[in-house]
Each structure stands twice: as C-alpha cells, then as structure tokens.
Amino acid sequence: MIGLLRLMKPMGLIGLIGPIGLIGLIGLMGCSEELEGSEEQVGDKARVTMEVVPCATMFTEEQEPEVTRAWIPPSPYVTYDNINSQFAQQEDLINKSINVFFTQDGQTPMEGTFFYRNTDRTWNLNAELENKTYYLYGYIPKEDATGFSIVSYDGSNPAGNDNAKYSEGAKLTINGLNTITPSDVCVIIGAKNGATDYKENTDFSVTGLQPGKFDVAAKATNSSGATGNYIFLLFDHLYSALRFGFKVHEDYAALRTIKLRKLELTNYGDEYDAPVRAKYNATITLRKNDTGTSPIVGSVVFTPDETSAFVSQVPIFDGEVELSTSNPVNFMGCFVPSGNTYFKLRSTYDVYDKQGNLIREGCQAENTIDLSEWFSPIRETERGHSYSLTIMVQPTYLYVMSDPDLLDELMVKIVN
C-alpha cells in the first residue's frame, strides 16, 4: 500500500500558551523507612526526601476537566495530569525528571534531580540540605539534555565567590537539548512554600505563588513524623509545539479499521531538506521580581550544537491506537523555536477489515509541513506557541477483488 499525503488549509495558530506550568507540590520527610518519624541531622544539615506533585498549563483553550485535587493553583495553571491526559498515548515517551539547583548567596549551588516514580505517579528527591532558605532554579525534563550549569544573575563564579547573589536571579545554560521531542521542555520561573496543614482531600490555595520568586525553605522531618513544608514550582515553556489530531473518514471507517502504530517527526532548514542539528544549547537569564511578571530577561537564546549529528526522524508515539471518526486522538511534538519551519511527519499504521483481519501491516504515509506557509505570516516559530493540525485518514479509491477483499490506497490529509 502506498500512503499519500496532501496538505490542506490548517486550523491556525492556537496562540500564546502564556506563563506556564509545572507547579510542584513538595513534601519533606525522613529519607528512609528506618528513620521515618525522626531527624537525621548533623549540624545544620539534614537528609530529606522531597515528593513532587506537578501541574502545568493547557496547550490549547479547552475546558479544564473536573478533577479532585488538594490545592487550587492560580490561573492559568492546571494540574500536570490534565496536560498529559490530552496526549495520553505518548506517556511512555514523555520524560519527566526535573533537574534543579539549590542555591544560596555566596555558596556553591547544589544540584539535584526529582525523579518520577511510575508506581504512585510522584516525583522524589533524596538530598542533604541545610535547614535554610534556598533559591530554586531548574528545568524539565532532565533526560532531554546532556548538561546543566548555573551562575548568579550578575555572572559571578558560583564556586567560591562570596558576592554571588542567587537571591537576585540566575543565568542557566542547558546543553545538548533534543531538537525534536515528545516532552514539554520548561524552565522554573517561580517557587514558593505552601501550606503546612496540607490534607489530601481538602482544597486550599497558595497565597503569593507567582512568577519571579524563587525562595523556598527546606525543613527536615520533625520528631512527630510530620512533614516540614510543601513547595510549589511554576514553569514556563522553552519550546514550540505541533499538535496533531488524527481521525478516520466516515466512509472509510465503514469498511476498514485503522490502527496507528507510530509517529515520527523531523525538522528541516528549508524546502530542500537542509539538515538541522539534533542538539541545541539554551541560555536563560532569570531575574527576581515582586510584580508577578515573567522573570525571563530578554529572549531565550538557542544555539545549535555543531558537534551533534543531524536530526533524523524522532519517535513521538510508539504503540497502537485505533482511530475513530469523531474523537481525534491527539499527539504532540515539541521542538526548538527557530526559523526552521519545515517538518516531516511519518505515520505508520495497520489496516484491518471489519472482521478484525489484518490486511495491511506497517503502511507508511509521510507529510511535509511548512509552518511559514500554512500559518502565514509567521517566519519563525516562537516558544510557548502551539500549532494545531487535524489529520484525516481516508481512501483515494477502493475496488473489489475476488477474495472478496478491498484493496485501498490511503490519503492522509490535513484538514480544517
């Protein structure tokens, strides 16, 4: 079977996502079962375990699903699970670890990672911290980069410079970021301690949670076993996103069942498939403020890593999902914002008859997308913008064979 792809008029730009997401709820407690309910402390330092329950803003202007939650994030923030629920088919490919630096003025920053635990869907960190205030900076996901460094806002050497003022902000460098990824690459733009009387089934809001503030207090578990505090994190998108909604045409669905197995996305520099580097470095400057506005100073600077290979087809979905005629199955591919507006989407699918027999396996269709054409007048993609396309699978012709099977040539087209 030959997969044909034809571009039609797109849906249009979904607009600026806005200040972003991830709000983390962090509980500090004993670091092991043996020590639970007691403090393990040497001087001012204590071993603590932090648990994170994150949130993020929606990429599209859809009504937020009703969920039971124990705290009410400020608008426009929603639970992180609501974001992932839009792209549930990609969950196994979406990276989730949060890489952070705990900083203090005049001190060498301490790096740590909040690792996601699938068993109970929580983020956890073991670290030895002082019972003091830290300024927390970082990004998600750790897996999509090869390195991370930090200096204070004034550019002071973080190792041994007593004048380094992390309380005023920081300059982050994230190296080796993947050019194409199914993950939503974000940077922390705010942090705050939350309520100490947190209860799982009781709603509450967090006063003063806003972009531009990064100070949090780390407290060890006390002798009664109560947690010391909760910390909320706000994140902002660093990448742009392509959103694909796959459907199958009604006439074709009456004869065939389509199961999508794989989606791969790649980026090009021009219409002649000029190669793009597979890795980029990003530099983000953050400055503290008390106004609730974004702390990002100027533009996020992306620089291609000239030592990296050229980007190839990157899997953004690998599994199996049956397409329907009404409810589109949604997928997201995130990418470094730039003037590289040419993309190719490769779809792999299986075709079944209505008796459940597999009649075509591993069929492929490839679509070339020029965002500068379909979302005119843009010439460069921007971070925090999502570009949404609905993709319809339908036949170009059908004819009956003696077996009596229907051979079909498919067209995957982008529609309104």
One Martini backbone bead per residue (centre of mass of N, CA, C, O) as a GRO file, in nm:
protein
  416
    1MET     BB    1   0.097   0.035   0.020
    2ILE     BB    2   0.022   0.375  -0.044
    3GLY     BB    3   0.105   0.679   0.104
    4LEU     BB    4  -0.080   0.974   0.094
    5LEU     BB    5  -0.001   1.330   0.105
    6ARG     BB    6  -0.204   1.625   0.183
    7LEU     BB    7  -0.233   1.962   0.191
    8MET     BB    8  -0.426   2.168   0.384
    9LYS     BB    9  -0.594   2.375   0.557
   10PRO     BB   10  -0.540   2.495   0.853
   11MET     BB   11  -0.639   2.591   1.172
   12GLY     BB   12  -0.418   2.740   1.329
   13LEU     BB   13  -0.327   2.939   1.574
   14ILE     BB   14  -0.337   2.893   1.931
   15GLY     BB   15  -0.133   3.054   2.076
   16LEU     BB   16  -0.035   3.175   2.360
   17ILE     BB   17   0.024   3.002   2.646
   18GLY     BB   18   0.192   3.128   2.861
   19PRO     BB   19   0.240   3.094   3.165
   20ILE     BB   20   0.327   2.814   3.308
   21GLY     BB   21   0.413   2.558   3.437
   22LEU     BB   22   0.484   2.376   3.682
   23ILE     BB   23   0.353   2.257   3.972
   24GLY     BB   24   0.501   2.192   4.279
   25LEU     BB   25   0.461   1.943   4.536
   26ILE     BB   26   0.653   1.947   4.839
   27GLY     BB   27   0.765   1.693   5.059
   28LEU     BB   28   0.918   1.667   5.376
   29MET     BB   29   1.115   1.382   5.489
   30GLY     BB   30   1.226   1.103   5.558
   31CYS     BB   31   1.476   0.890   5.393
   32SER     BB   32   1.365   0.637   5.561
   33GLU     BB   33   1.209   0.391   5.722
   34GLU     BB   34   1.398   0.387   5.974
   35LEU     BB   35   1.372   0.727   6.006
   36GLU     BB   36   1.088   0.757   6.045
   37GLY     BB   37   1.007   1.020   6.272
   38SER     BB   38   1.301   1.138   6.235
   39GLU     BB   39   1.616   1.289   6.272
   40GLU     BB   40   1.887   1.347   6.034
   41GLN     BB   41   2.152   1.529   6.194
   42VAL     BB   42   2.427   1.759   6.097
   43GLY     BB   43   2.394   2.024   6.223
   44ASP     BB   44   2.236   2.196   5.951
   45LYS     BB   45   2.202   1.914   5.834
   46ALA     BB   46   1.957   1.722   5.630
   47ARG     BB   47   1.791   1.440   5.547
   48VAL     BB   48   1.577   1.443   5.255
   49THR     BB   49   1.246   1.401   5.120
   50MET     BB   50   1.102   1.476   4.803
   51GLU     BB   51   0.767   1.547   4.690
   52VAL     BB   52   0.612   1.563   4.362
   53VAL     BB   53   0.314   1.751   4.240
   54PRO     BB   54   0.234   1.839   3.928
   55CYS     BB   55   0.183   2.120   3.695
   56ALA     BB   56   0.004   2.266   3.405
   57THR     BB   57  -0.064   2.418   3.125
   58MET     BB   58  -0.249   2.450   2.862
   59PHE     BB   59  -0.221   2.442   2.511
   60THR     BB   60  -0.530   2.462   2.493
   61GLU     BB   61  -0.867   2.599   2.470
   62GLU     BB   62  -0.985   2.407   2.705
   63GLN     BB   63  -1.178   2.260   2.915
   64GLU     BB   64  -1.140   2.182   3.226
   65PRO     BB   65  -1.132   1.913   3.393
   66GLU     BB   66  -1.269   1.739   3.640
   67VAL     BB   67  -1.104   1.739   3.959
   68THR     BB   68  -0.938   1.604   4.230
   69ARG     BB   69  -0.795   1.834   4.465
   70ALA     BB   70  -0.574   1.988   4.721
   71TRP     BB   71  -0.532   2.236   4.521
   72ILE     BB   72  -0.533   2.583   4.399
   73PRO     BB   73  -0.431   2.708   4.126
   74PRO     BB   74  -0.337   2.961   3.950
   75SER     BB   75  -0.412   3.145   3.701
   76PRO     BB   76  -0.351   2.914   3.428
   77TYR     BB   77  -0.325   2.672   3.618
   78VAL     BB   78  -0.281   2.314   3.609
   79THR     BB   79  -0.271   2.003   3.614
   80TYR     BB   80  -0.045   1.786   3.484
   81ASP     BB   81  -0.249   1.560   3.409
   82ASN     BB   82  -0.412   1.734   3.207
   83ILE     BB   83  -0.196   1.750   2.997
   84ASN     BB   84  -0.141   1.440   2.954
   85SER     BB   85  -0.439   1.360   2.874
   86GLN     BB   86  -0.412   1.472   2.575
   87PHE     BB   87  -0.133   1.259   2.555
   88ALA     BB   88  -0.159   0.950   2.652
   89GLN     BB   89  -0.013   0.781   2.419
   90GLN     BB   90   0.288   0.923   2.509
   91GLU     BB   91   0.382   0.856   2.803
   92ASP     BB   92   0.638   0.664   2.750
   93LEU     BB   93   0.804   0.923   2.603
   94ILE     BB   94   0.774   1.111   2.843
   95ASN     BB   95   0.965   1.313   3.018
   96LYS     BB   96   1.006   1.399   3.399
   97SER     BB   97   1.261   1.504   3.504
   98ILE     BB   98   1.394   1.729   3.755
   99ASN     BB   99   1.632   1.981   3.726
  100VAL     BB  100   1.833   2.120   3.998
  101PHE     BB  101   1.914   2.416   4.199
  102PHE     BB  102   2.051   2.484   4.513
  103THR     BB  103   2.066   2.817   4.633
  104GLN     BB  104   2.312   3.057   4.764
  105ASP     BB  105   2.459   3.311   4.878
  106GLY     BB  106   2.800   3.253   4.828
  107GLN     BB  107   2.737   2.960   4.712
  108THR     BB  108   2.751   2.648   4.609
  109PRO     BB  109   2.568   2.477   4.415
  110MET     BB  110   2.304   2.224   4.436
  111GLU     BB  111   2.245   1.933   4.277
  112GLY     BB  112   1.929   1.792   4.149
  113THR     BB  113   1.668   1.522   4.131
  114PHE     BB  114   1.343   1.465   4.016
  115PHE     BB  115   1.199   1.157   4.023
  116TYR     BB  116   0.991   0.949   3.856
  117ARG     BB  117   0.715   0.746   3.986
  118ASN     BB  118   0.503   0.510   3.855
  119THR     BB  119   0.356   0.369   4.095
  120ASP     BB  120   0.252   0.683   4.221
  121ARG     BB  121   0.301   0.948   4.060
  122THR     BB  122   0.589   1.066   4.163
  123TRP     BB  123   0.828   1.293   4.301
  124ASN     BB  124   1.181   1.235   4.388
  125LEU     BB  125   1.419   1.338   4.660
  126ASN     BB  126   1.754   1.301   4.764
  127ALA     BB  127   1.894   1.521   5.021
  128GLU     BB  128   2.147   1.743   5.152
  129LEU     BB  129   2.027   1.998   5.367
  130GLU     BB  130   1.976   2.293   5.489
  131ASN     BB  131   1.802   2.487   5.736
  132LYS     BB  132   1.717   2.681   5.477
  133THR     BB  133   1.726   2.913   5.229
  134TYR     BB  134   1.638   2.879   4.886
  135TYR     BB  135   1.721   2.900   4.534
  136LEU     BB  136   1.518   2.776   4.273
  137TYR     BB  137   1.652   2.601   3.987
  138GLY     BB  138   1.527   2.486   3.653
  139TYR     BB  139   1.421   2.181   3.468
  140ILE     BB  140   1.222   2.023   3.201
  141PRO     BB  141   1.380   1.752   3.109
  142LYS     BB  142   1.667   1.589   3.180
  143GLU     BB  143   1.672   1.374   2.935
  144ASP     BB  144   1.691   1.623   2.705
  145ALA     BB  145   1.986   1.648   2.826
  146THR     BB  146   2.353   1.675   2.903
  147GLY     BB  147   2.343   1.964   3.061
  148PHE     BB  148   2.402   2.189   3.360
  149SER     BB  149   2.424   2.540   3.440
  150ILE     BB  150   2.532   2.803   3.684
  151VAL     BB  151   2.475   3.151   3.754
  152SER     BB  152   2.446   3.437   3.859
  153TYR     BB  153   2.304   3.720   3.746
  154ASP     BB  154   2.601   3.871   3.753
  155GLY     BB  155   2.813   3.622   3.678
  156SER     BB  156   2.923   3.474   3.905
  157ASN     BB  157   3.117   3.261   4.047
  158PRO     BB  158   2.988   2.983   4.217
  159ALA     BB  159   3.294   2.917   4.316
  160GLY     BB  160   3.379   3.127   4.586
  161ASN     BB  161   3.173   3.372   4.554
  162ASP     BB  162   3.045   3.593   4.789
  163ASN     BB  163   2.875   3.780   4.561
  164ALA     BB  164   2.671   3.577   4.490
  165LYS     BB  165   2.321   3.652   4.374
  166TYR     BB  166   2.059   3.435   4.380
  167SER     BB  167   1.831   3.625   4.490
  168GLU     BB  168   1.830   3.789   4.197
  169GLY     BB  169   1.925   3.535   4.024
  170ALA     BB  170   1.986   3.365   3.697
  171LYS     BB  171   2.208   3.170   3.478
  172LEU     BB  172   2.122   2.938   3.231
  173THR     BB  173   2.262   2.624   3.102
  174ILE     BB  174   2.150   2.410   2.838
  175ASN     BB  175   2.269   2.108   2.719
  176GLY     BB  176   2.175   1.899   2.465
  177LEU     BB  177   1.911   1.950   2.330
  178ASN     BB  178   1.644   1.833   2.181
  179THR     BB  179   1.496   1.930   1.894
  180ILE     BB  180   1.313   1.672   1.920
  181THR     BB  181   1.008   1.614   2.124
  182PRO     BB  182   0.749   1.487   2.340
  183SER     BB  183   0.845   1.695   2.536
  184ASP     BB  184   0.803   1.956   2.780
  185VAL     BB  185   1.008   2.221   2.776
  186CYS     BB  186   1.110   2.369   3.093
  187VAL     BB  187   1.120   2.649   3.323
  188ILE     BB  188   1.177   2.790   3.613
  189ILE     BB  189   0.973   3.089   3.749
  190GLY     BB  190   0.883   2.960   4.038
  191ALA     BB  191   0.872   2.965   4.411
  192LYS     BB  192   0.690   2.804   4.699
  193ASN     BB  193   0.568   2.777   4.994
  194GLY     BB  194   0.324   2.602   5.156
  195ALA     BB  195   0.115   2.434   5.326
  196THR     BB  196   0.133   2.256   5.643
  197ASP     BB  197  -0.194   2.154   5.636
  198TYR     BB  198  -0.204   1.929   5.446
  199LYS     BB  199  -0.480   1.770   5.263
  200GLU     BB  200  -0.588   1.551   5.032
  201ASN     BB  201  -0.925   1.647   5.060
  202THR     BB  202  -0.830   1.959   5.071
  203ASP     BB  203  -0.885   2.270   4.974
  204PHE     BB  204  -0.631   2.509   4.854
  205SER     BB  205  -0.443   2.796   4.854
  206VAL     BB  206  -0.158   3.005   4.737
  207THR     BB  207  -0.007   3.263   4.867
  208GLY     BB  208   0.218   3.422   4.641
  209LEU     BB  209   0.208   3.258   4.385
  210GLN     BB  210   0.475   3.350   4.154
  211PRO     BB  211   0.646   3.492   3.936
  212GLY     BB  212   0.995   3.574   4.046
  213LYS     BB  213   0.999   3.355   4.280
  214PHE     BB  214   1.262   3.129   4.455
  215ASP     BB  215   1.200   3.095   4.756
  216VAL     BB  216   1.290   2.829   4.989
  217ALA     BB  217   1.224   2.592   5.249
  218ALA     BB  218   1.420   2.357   5.434
  219LYS     BB  219   1.278   2.073   5.610
  220ALA     BB  220   1.277   1.847   5.837
  221THR     BB  221   1.174   1.595   6.003
  222ASN     BB  222   1.008   1.551   6.278
  223SER     BB  223   0.951   1.363   6.563
  224SER     BB  224   0.635   1.316   6.469
  225GLY     BB  225   0.645   1.297   6.129
  226ALA     BB  226   0.606   1.563   6.017
  227THR     BB  227   0.602   1.768   5.774
  228GLY     BB  228   0.749   2.070   5.692
  229ASN     BB  229   0.673   2.114   5.370
  230TYR     BB  230   0.566   2.292   5.074
  231ILE     BB  231   0.640   2.306   4.716
  232PHE     BB  232   0.602   2.538   4.449
  233LEU     BB  233   0.613   2.521   4.086
  234LEU     BB  234   0.697   2.727   3.810
  235PHE     BB  235   0.653   2.706   3.454
  236ASP     BB  236   0.811   2.756   3.128
  237HIS     BB  237   0.823   2.753   2.804
  238LEU     BB  238   1.080   2.676   2.550
  239TYR     BB  239   0.893   2.555   2.338
  240SER     BB  240   0.741   2.438   2.075
  241ALA     BB  241   0.428   2.314   1.906
  242LEU     BB  242   0.285   2.017   1.770
  243ARG     BB  243  -0.054   1.935   1.685
  244PHE     BB  244  -0.221   1.614   1.652
  245GLY     BB  245  -0.540   1.509   1.496
  246PHE     BB  246  -0.668   1.188   1.460
  247LYS     BB  247  -0.867   1.062   1.186
  248VAL     BB  248  -1.147   0.897   1.024
  249HIS     BB  249  -1.327   0.841   0.766
  250GLU     BB  250  -1.647   0.738   0.743
  251ASP     BB  251  -1.642   0.568   0.482
  252TYR     BB  252  -1.388   0.404   0.564
  253ALA     BB  253  -1.488   0.299   0.847
  254ALA     BB  254  -1.706   0.102   0.719
  255LEU     BB  255  -1.453  -0.092   0.601
  256ARG     BB  256  -1.224   0.013   0.805
  257THR     BB  257  -0.944  -0.033   1.030
  258ILE     BB  258  -0.737   0.197   1.208
  259LYS     BB  259  -0.395   0.155   1.329
  260LEU     BB  260  -0.185   0.338   1.506
  261ARG     BB  261   0.182   0.296   1.567
  262LYS     BB  262   0.346   0.555   1.441
  263LEU     BB  263   0.542   0.856   1.515
  264GLU     BB  264   0.740   1.088   1.312
  265LEU     BB  265   0.975   1.365   1.363
  266THR     BB  266   1.107   1.637   1.162
  267ASN     BB  267   1.366   1.882   1.074
  268TYR     BB  268   1.409   2.173   0.856
  269GLY     BB  269   1.558   2.452   0.688
  270ASP     BB  270   1.407   2.368   0.412
  271GLU     BB  271   1.258   2.258   0.111
  272TYR     BB  272   1.550   2.086   0.065
  273ASP     BB  273   1.637   1.943   0.336
  274ALA     BB  274   1.796   2.091   0.534
  275PRO     BB  275   1.987   2.033   0.788
  276VAL     BB  276   1.953   1.966   1.142
  277ARG     BB  277   2.041   1.975   1.446
  278ALA     BB  278   1.994   1.754   1.726
  279LYS     BB  279   2.133   1.989   1.900
  280TYR     BB  280   2.091   2.223   2.176
  281ASN     BB  281   2.152   2.535   2.328
  282ALA     BB  282   2.051   2.705   2.637
  283THR     BB  283   1.981   3.049   2.743
  284ILE     BB  284   1.879   3.170   3.074
  285THR     BB  285   1.749   3.469   3.215
  286LEU     BB  286   1.694   3.544   3.565
  287ARG     BB  287   1.474   3.774   3.751
  288LYS     BB  288   1.376   3.905   4.016
  289ASN     BB  289   1.029   3.964   4.130
  290ASP     BB  290   0.715   4.142   4.264
  291THR     BB  291   0.490   4.143   4.002
  292GLY     BB  292   0.435   3.856   3.841
  293THR     BB  293   0.631   3.843   3.621
  294SER     BB  294   0.844   3.749   3.407
  295PRO     BB  295   1.193   3.657   3.467
  296ILE     BB  296   1.262   3.670   3.177
  297VAL     BB  297   1.539   3.794   3.006
  298GLY     BB  298   1.448   3.838   2.725
  299SER     BB  299   1.577   3.592   2.535
  300VAL     BB  300   1.597   3.279   2.441
  301VAL     BB  301   1.901   3.110   2.371
  302PHE     BB  302   1.970   2.935   2.069
  303THR     BB  303   2.226   2.680   1.997
  304PRO     BB  304   2.383   2.495   1.790
  305ASP     BB  305   2.533   2.177   1.792
  306GLU     BB  306   2.802   2.114   1.584
  307THR     BB  307   2.873   1.814   1.710
  308SER     BB  308   2.619   1.712   1.616
  309ALA     BB  309   2.398   1.560   1.460
  310PHE     BB  310   2.148   1.504   1.253
  311VAL     BB  311   1.826   1.510   1.237
  312SER     BB  312   1.587   1.271   1.264
  313GLN     BB  313   1.354   1.054   1.313
  314VAL     BB  314   1.129   1.115   1.584
  315PRO     BB  315   0.970   0.962   1.825
  316ILE     BB  316   0.621   1.041   1.951
  317PHE     BB  317   0.508   0.744   1.879
  318ASP     BB  318   0.471   0.400   2.038
  319GLY     BB  319   0.212   0.173   1.937
  320GLU     BB  320  -0.155   0.154   1.979
  321VAL     BB  321  -0.431   0.307   1.790
  322GLU     BB  322  -0.760   0.367   1.735
  323LEU     BB  323  -0.943   0.517   1.496
  324SER     BB  324  -1.184   0.774   1.458
  325THR     BB  325  -1.451   0.989   1.345
  326SER     BB  326  -1.467   1.198   1.603
  327ASN     BB  327  -1.231   1.142   1.810
  328PRO     BB  328  -0.938   1.265   1.839
  329VAL     BB  329  -0.605   1.176   1.838
  330ASN     BB  330  -0.352   1.306   2.040
  331PHE     BB  331  -0.046   1.484   1.950
  332MET     BB  332   0.301   1.576   2.044
  333GLY     BB  333   0.554   1.807   1.913
  334CYS     BB  334   0.857   1.928   2.016
  335PHE     BB  335   1.055   2.239   1.956
  336VAL     BB  336   1.287   2.444   1.848
  337PRO     BB  337   1.279   2.770   1.819
  338SER     BB  338   1.266   2.901   1.476
  339GLY     BB  339   1.330   2.920   1.117
  340ASN     BB  340   1.256   2.609   1.117
  341THR     BB  341   0.950   2.527   0.936
  342TYR     BB  342   1.027   2.234   0.849
  343PHE     BB  343   0.836   1.927   0.822
  344LYS     BB  344   0.815   1.568   0.903
  345LEU     BB  345   0.550   1.324   0.892
  346ARG     BB  346   0.543   0.987   1.008
  347SER     BB  347   0.310   0.725   0.934
  348THR     BB  348   0.212   0.425   1.107
  349TYR     BB  349  -0.004   0.152   0.986
  350ASP     BB  350  -0.293  -0.049   1.021
  351VAL     BB  351  -0.514  -0.277   0.836
  352TYR     BB  352  -0.861  -0.359   0.881
  353ASP     BB  353  -1.120  -0.539   0.880
  354LYS     BB  354  -1.447  -0.598   1.014
  355GLN     BB  355  -1.329  -0.894   1.119
  356GLY     BB  356  -1.015  -0.839   1.218
  357ASN     BB  357  -0.832  -0.847   0.971
  358LEU     BB  358  -0.512  -0.836   0.863
  359ILE     BB  359  -0.423  -0.658   0.546
  360ARG     BB  360  -0.226  -0.420   0.654
  361GLU     BB  361   0.123  -0.371   0.723
  362GLY     BB  362   0.318  -0.096   0.778
  363CYS     BB  363   0.208   0.158   0.680
  364GLN     BB  364   0.306   0.464   0.500
  365ALA     BB  365   0.310   0.822   0.575
  366GLU     BB  366   0.410   1.146   0.434
  367ASN     BB  367   0.450   1.481   0.570
  368THR     BB  368   0.478   1.811   0.460
  369ILE     BB  369   0.558   2.101   0.670
  370ASP     BB  370   0.490   2.456   0.635
  371LEU     BB  371   0.444   2.700   0.860
  372SER     BB  372   0.483   2.961   0.681
  373GLU     BB  373   0.234   2.879   0.504
  374TRP     BB  374  -0.001   2.769   0.706
  375PHE     BB  375   0.089   3.026   0.920
  376SER     BB  376   0.045   3.287   0.804
  377PRO     BB  377   0.323   3.518   0.856
  378ILE     BB  378   0.528   3.332   0.958
  379ARG     BB  379   0.902   3.284   1.008
  380GLU     BB  380   0.889   3.207   1.316
  381THR     BB  381   0.905   3.030   1.585
  382GLU     BB  382   0.759   3.016   1.919
  383ARG     BB  383   0.762   3.011   2.230
  384GLY     BB  384   0.449   2.900   2.350
  385HIS     BB  385   0.359   2.779   2.075
  386SER     BB  386   0.078   2.631   1.902
  387TYR     BB  387   0.031   2.392   1.628
  388SER     BB  388  -0.276   2.294   1.477
  389LEU     BB  389  -0.374   1.961   1.348
  390THR     BB  390  -0.594   1.790   1.133
  391ILE     BB  391  -0.606   1.434   1.060
  392MET     BB  392  -0.712   1.252   0.768
  393VAL     BB  393  -0.827   0.927   0.701
  394GLN     BB  394  -0.847   0.829   0.350
  395PRO     BB  395  -0.958   0.732   0.049
  396THR     BB  396  -0.896   0.730  -0.306
  397TYR     BB  397  -0.961   0.413  -0.349
  398LEU     BB  398  -1.186   0.137  -0.446
  399TYR     BB  399  -1.167  -0.229  -0.489
  400VAL     BB  400  -1.277  -0.548  -0.595
  401MET     BB  401  -1.205  -0.867  -0.509
  402SER     BB  402  -1.238  -1.223  -0.511
  403ASP     BB  403  -1.188  -1.293  -0.186
  404PRO     BB  404  -1.342  -1.016  -0.091
  405ASP     BB  405  -1.138  -0.768  -0.117
  406LEU     BB  406  -1.003  -0.446  -0.031
  407LEU     BB  407  -0.828  -0.225  -0.205
  408ASP     BB  408  -0.620   0.050  -0.077
  409GLU     BB  409  -0.564   0.398  -0.102
  410LEU     BB  410  -0.417   0.632   0.100
  411MET     BB  411  -0.507   0.945   0.260
  412VAL     BB  412  -0.328   1.198   0.435
  413LYS     BB  413  -0.494   1.481   0.560
  414ILE     BB  414  -0.512   1.822   0.608
  415VAL     BB  415  -0.755   1.987   0.801
  416ASN     BB  416  -0.985   2.190   0.967
   0.00000   0.00000   0.00000
